[in-house]
Amino acid sequence: MAIKIHGGKFLIAGGASLVGSHLVKGLLAKNASEVVVYDPVLFDANDSLGDLKKDPRVRLVSGDVMKLHQFIKHMDGIDGAINLAAYMSLGFSQNPWDAIDVNIKGHMNFLESARINKVGKVIFASSSAVYGFGIGGPITEDMPHKVSDNPPSAVAYGSSKIIGEQLCRMYKQNYNLDYLALRFSTVYGENQHHRAANALYIIDTYERLLRGEPAQLFGDGSESKDFVYVGDVARAILMGLESDATDDAMNISGGRSTPTKELVAMIAKIVGSDLEPEYIQEDGRVRLKSGAGLYYVNTKAFDVLGWKPEMSIEDGIRRLIKTLS
Ligand SMILES: NC(=O)c1ccc[n+]([C@@H]2O[C@H](COP(=O)([O-])OP(=O)(O)OC[C@H]3O[C@@H](n4cnc5c(N)ncnc54)[C@H](O)[C@@H]3O)[C@@H](O)[C@H]2O)c1
């Protein structure tokens, strides 16, 4: 089912997030009549929503995906709901108990609340973590999950997203709840937080260079990432809501491989640093390893939704860094 955003009502679980802040902005720009941000964060000066909270169409609910009764109540009258609430690999390593609860049981509560309230369509924030880590080359939607030689927290996180997608399929089969699962690659941009390992590397590198310390490259620097700008991700979610497509999963990625060596050179250029990077070996931190030439093929998202990324990595990194300084 396609959802009309103009005049529609939306709920974003985990909406005080990096992606949530850009999604709220996108929904308001398309004249949604109400956006419920359902998130347990204290809505204070430190959340990522900023002035968006002043818009009378934004309703802030200090909501917990684990409280089904509360969830059901706030999903009343909602046309489209988006589940962004999750713990990522770092969160999984720090607090696996809450991570399992939020990513799996919380997601089921999200689907159940949507079913009970006859929500027209839901979007699930899935992840390229469903393919595992340590892989290289082009990755398409039909590829299996690679478990071996990865941090257990990353495997657990990717597995929670696989389960999340399957719960969506189950609700479609059993109750005809329309859904799309969008598998984001590494998301970055304004309001960047410290909770995602890959984007954290950008912040760490920037801060090291500012302090006059050399950037650190693991191995020979050929490991590669596929970054997708958060504004492009929010646009994909809007297009997913507006599309008739259902019961499907697809990559939402930059579709371009960036070796960490190139990324570091890009950040150094922006900072104006000519310090040579230092090459280091594993030091025990939770890291999402990847092979050379990694990227997630995003042609399915174009075929199904008409979506493709628009932001260049250089411009996107500049935007991120501007909000750090
Ligand atoms: N950031 C990335 O690189 C990336 C990549 C792939 C997929 N994703 C997925 O996209 C989504 C959004 O990512 P993000 O980087 O914006 O996340 P984020 O870490 O900024 O936000 C997650 C939000 O979930 C909320 N949350 C935690 N526990 C909750 C609970 N019990 N009830 C309700 N809300 C709760 C948090 O308060 C937070 O605002 C997540 O599901 C993530 O797994 C992110």
The ligand as a MOL file (V3000), in Angstrom:
LIG
                    3D

  0  0  0     0  0            999 V3000
M  V30 BEGIN CTAB
M  V30 COUNTS 44 48 0 0 0
M  V30 BEGIN ATOM
M  V30 1 N 23.9260 4.5260 11.7200 0
M  V30 2 C 24.2450 3.5540 10.8360 0
M  V30 3 O 25.3440 3.5220 10.2840 0
M  V30 4 C 23.2310 2.4900 10.4830 0
M  V30 5 C 23.5480 1.5680 9.4720 0
M  V30 6 C 22.6300 0.5720 9.1600 0
M  V30 7 C 21.4170 0.5040 9.8290 0
M  V30 8 N 21.1420 1.4050 10.8110 0 CHG=1
M  V30 9 C 19.8730 1.2800 11.5420 0
M  V30 10 O 19.1430 2.4790 11.3470 0
M  V30 11 C 18.4430 2.8190 12.5430 0
M  V30 12 C 18.7620 4.2420 12.9430 0
M  V30 13 O 20.1620 4.3880 13.0770 0
M  V30 14 P 20.7540 5.6720 13.8240 0
M  V30 15 O 22.2200 5.6880 13.5620 0
M  V30 16 O 19.9500 6.8580 13.4630 0 CHG=-1
M  V30 17 O 20.4940 5.2050 15.3210 0
M  V30 18 P 20.7210 5.9510 16.7030 0
M  V30 19 O 21.6540 5.1420 17.5300 0
M  V30 20 O 21.0000 7.4110 16.4880 0
M  V30 21 O 19.2600 5.8440 17.3070 0
M  V30 22 C 18.6740 4.7470 17.8550 0
M  V30 23 C 17.5290 5.3170 18.6590 0
M  V30 24 O 16.8270 4.2330 19.2530 0
M  V30 25 C 16.3760 4.7190 20.4870 0
M  V30 26 N 16.0190 3.6360 21.3910 0
M  V30 27 C 16.8550 2.8550 22.1280 0
M  V30 28 N 16.1390 2.0620 22.9420 0
M  V30 29 C 14.8200 2.3400 22.7040 0
M  V30 30 C 13.6080 1.8480 23.2350 0
M  V30 31 N 13.6200 0.9190 24.2060 0
M  V30 32 N 12.4480 2.3520 22.7600 0
M  V30 33 C 12.4360 3.3210 21.7920 0
M  V30 34 N 13.5640 3.8250 21.2570 0
M  V30 35 C 14.7370 3.3280 21.7030 0
M  V30 36 C 17.5670 5.5270 21.0300 0
M  V30 37 O 17.1740 6.4010 22.0880 0
M  V30 38 C 18.0120 6.2460 19.7830 0
M  V30 39 O 17.4320 7.5410 19.6490 0
M  V30 40 C 18.8160 1.7500 13.5670 0
M  V30 41 O 17.8100 0.7820 13.5780 0
M  V30 42 C 20.0990 1.1480 13.0380 0
M  V30 43 O 20.2510 -0.2010 13.4170 0
M  V30 44 C 22.0130 2.4100 11.1450 0
M  V30 END ATOM
M  V30 BEGIN BOND
M  V30 1 1 1 2
M  V30 2 2 2 3
M  V30 3 1 2 4
M  V30 4 1 4 5
M  V30 5 2 4 44
M  V30 6 2 5 6
M  V30 7 1 6 7
M  V30 8 2 7 8
M  V30 9 1 8 9
M  V30 10 1 8 44
M  V30 11 1 9 10
M  V30 12 1 9 42
M  V30 13 1 10 11
M  V30 14 1 11 12
M  V30 15 1 11 40
M  V30 16 1 12 13
M  V30 17 1 13 14
M  V30 18 2 14 15
M  V30 19 1 14 16
M  V30 20 1 14 17
M  V30 21 1 17 18
M  V30 22 2 18 19
M  V30 23 1 18 20
M  V30 24 1 18 21
M  V30 25 1 21 22
M  V30 26 1 22 23
M  V30 27 1 23 24
M  V30 28 1 23 38
M  V30 29 1 24 25
M  V30 30 1 25 26
M  V30 31 1 25 36
M  V30 32 1 26 27
M  V30 33 1 26 35
M  V30 34 2 27 28
M  V30 35 1 28 29
M  V30 36 1 29 30
M  V30 37 2 29 35
M  V30 38 1 30 31
M  V30 39 2 30 32
M  V30 40 1 32 33
M  V30 41 2 33 34
M  V30 42 1 34 35
M  V30 43 1 36 37
M  V30 44 1 36 38
M  V30 45 1 38 39
M  V30 46 1 40 41
M  V30 47 1 40 42
M  V30 48 1 42 43
M  V30 END BOND
M  V30 END CTAB
M  END
